[in-house]
């Protein structure tokens, strides 16, 4: 999802103001409604894969679909404008940097400095490769930051060579941030799709103690259940 924890907080701010103070700011409400429309549309894509009956017509109603389309168009235009403003600022920063007469080698070295955007848990994922994407402002490669959006259940793998058992969890991660260390372009999750940066993948990480204990408890219960049925 393109949820931005900073800008999309307007939805909760409007809700809290109305709920606790009985006040509604018309401008803020309109912005929040547009954001909420976009987020609901993205949620519908996910829920439809599990329940085909819950489609756009069912959720919004046929009478509201045209208004939804207008809201989505408005949101898209707003995000495009925000993206262009951020790019303009990054271009100015890059121009100032070039005035220092730094060579390409120095700029590449600057670009390769890891801003450490990723969720720390990913540091233990052996099959995780950090994301890099060419910056549309300066042409150097920036960094894509990821967050975990889903986590499976623990499973065990046996190393037959040493008779050791290891426990892992498959985790879904999603690109949520982009930073270029050269020109300073910094984008949140809501703007990444506009730059063509959409990346959702699975990585494997070590299971936590709690996850291992849950797996062991499940295995015990399964064993007792099989014994129960065997004795009947």
LINMO-V830739 format. One record per residue. N is the residue number from 1. RES is the residue in one letter. SS is DSSP state (A for helix, B for strand, O for the rest). PHI is phi as a letter, one per 30 degrees, with the letter a starting at -180 (* if undefined). PSI is psi as a letter, one per 40 degrees, with the letter a starting at -180 (999 if undefined). Layout:
N_RES_SS_PHI_PSI, N_RES_SS_PHI_PSI
//
This chain:
1_X_O_*_i, 2_X_O_c_f, 3_X_O_d_h, 4_X_O_c_h, 5_X_O_d_d, 6_X_O_d_c, 7_X_A_d_d, 8_X_A_d_e, 9_X_A_d_e, 10_X_A_e_d, 11_X_A_d_d, 12_X_A_d_d, 13_X_A_d_d, 14_X_A_d_d, 15_X_A_d_d, 16_X_A_d_d, 17_X_A_d_d, 18_X_A_d_d, 19_X_A_d_d, 20_X_A_c_d, 21_X_A_c_e, 22_X_O_i_f, 23_X_O_c_i, 24_X_O_b_h, 25_X_O_d_h, 26_X_A_e_d, 27_X_A_d_d, 28_X_A_d_d, 29_X_A_d_d, 30_X_A_d_d, 31_X_A_d_d, 32_X_A_d_d, 33_X_A_d_d, 34_X_A_d_d, 35_X_A_d_d, 36_X_A_d_d, 37_X_A_d_d, 38_X_A_d_d, 39_X_A_d_d, 40_X_A_d_d, 41_X_A_d_d, 42_X_A_d_d, 43_X_A_d_d, 44_X_A_d_d, 45_X_A_d_d, 46_X_A_d_d, 47_X_A_d_d, 48_X_A_d_d, 49_X_O_d_e, 50_X_O_c_d, 51_X_O_b_g, 52_X_O_d_d, 53_X_O_d_d, 54_X_O_d_g, 55_X_O_c_a, 56_X_A_d_d, 57_X_A_d_d, 58_X_A_d_d, 59_X_A_d_d, 60_X_A_d_d, 61_X_O_i_i, 62_X_A_e_d, 63_X_A_d_d, 64_X_A_c_e, 65_X_A_d_d, 66_X_A_d_d, 67_X_A_d_d, 68_X_A_d_d, 69_X_A_e_d, 70_X_A_d_d, 71_X_A_d_d, 72_X_A_d_d, 73_X_A_d_d, 74_X_A_d_d, 75_X_A_d_d, 76_X_A_d_d, 77_X_A_d_d, 78_X_A_d_d, 79_X_A_d_d, 80_X_A_d_d, 81_X_A_d_d, 82_X_A_d_d, 83_X_A_d_d, 84_X_A_d_d, 85_X_A_d_d, 86_X_A_d_d, 87_X_A_d_d, 88_X_A_d_d, 89_X_A_d_d, 90_X_A_d_d, 91_X_A_d_d, 92_X_A_d_d, 93_X_A_d_d, 94_X_A_d_d, 95_X_A_d_d, 96_X_A_d_d, 97_X_A_d_d, 98_X_A_d_d, 99_X_O_d_e, 100_X_O_d_e, 101_X_O_h_f, 102_X_O_d_h, 103_X_O_d_i, 104_X_A_d_d, 105_X_A_d_d, 106_X_A_d_d, 107_X_A_d_d, 108_X_A_d_d, 109_X_A_d_d, 110_X_A_d_d, 111_X_A_d_d, 112_X_O_d_e, 113_X_O_d_h, 114_X_O_d_h, 115_X_O_d_e, 116_X_O_h_f, 117_X_O_d_d, 118_X_O_d_i, 119_X_O_e_h, 120_X_A_e_d, 121_X_A_d_d, 122_X_A_d_e, 123_X_A_d_d, 124_X_A_c_e, 125_X_O_c_h, 126_X_O_d_d, 127_X_O_c_e, 128_X_O_c_h, 129_X_O_c_h, 130_X_O_d_i, 131_X_B_d_h, 132_X_B_b_i, 133_X_B_b_h, 134_X_B_d_h, 135_X_O_d_h, 136_X_O_d_e, 137_X_O_c_d, 138_X_O_c_e, 139_X_O_i_e, 140_X_O_d_i, 141_X_B_c_h, 142_X_B_c_a, 143_X_B_c_h, 144_X_B_c_h, 145_X_B_c_i, 146_X_B_b_i, 147_X_B_b_i, 148_X_B_d_h, 149_X_B_c_e, 150_X_B_a_i, 151_X_B_b_h, 152_X_O_d_a, 153_X_O_c_i, 154_X_O_d_i, 155_X_B_b_i, 156_X_B_c_i, 157_X_B_b_h, 158_X_B_c_h, 159_X_B_c_h, 160_X_O_d_d, 161_X_O_d_d, 162_X_O_c_e, 163_X_O_h_f, 164_X_B_c_i, 165_X_B_c_h, 166_X_B_b_i, 167_X_B_c_h, 168_X_B_b_i, 169_X_B_b_h, 170_X_B_d_h, 171_X_B_b_h, 172_X_B_d_h, 173_X_B_b_i, 174_X_B_b_i, 175_X_B_d_h, 176_X_B_b_e, 177_X_B_a_i, 178_X_B_b_h, 179_X_B_b_h, 180_X_O_c_h, 181_X_O_d_e, 182_X_O_d_d, 183_X_O_c_e, 184_X_O_i_e, 185_X_O_d_h, 186_X_B_b_h, 187_X_B_b_h, 188_X_B_d_i, 189_X_A_d_d, 190_X_A_d_e, 191_X_A_c_e, 192_X_A_e_d, 193_X_A_e_d, 194_X_A_d_d, 195_X_A_c_e, 196_X_O_i_e, 197_X_O_c_g, 198_X_O_b_h, 199_X_O_b_h, 200_X_B_b_h, 201_X_B_a_i, 202_X_B_c_h, 203_X_B_b_i, 204_X_B_c_h, 205_X_B_b_i, 206_X_B_d_h, 207_X_O_d_i, 208_X_O_d_i, 209_X_A_e_d, 210_X_A_d_d, 211_X_A_d_d, 212_X_A_d_d, 213_X_A_d_d, 214_X_A_d_d, 215_X_A_d_d, 216_X_A_d_d, 217_X_A_d_d, 218_X_A_d_d, 219_X_A_d_d, 220_X_A_d_d, 221_X_A_d_d, 222_X_A_d_d, 223_X_A_d_d, 224_X_A_d_d, 225_X_A_d_d, 226_X_A_d_d, 227_X_A_d_d, 228_X_A_d_d, 229_X_A_d_d, 230_X_A_d_d, 231_X_A_d_e, 232_X_O_d_999
//
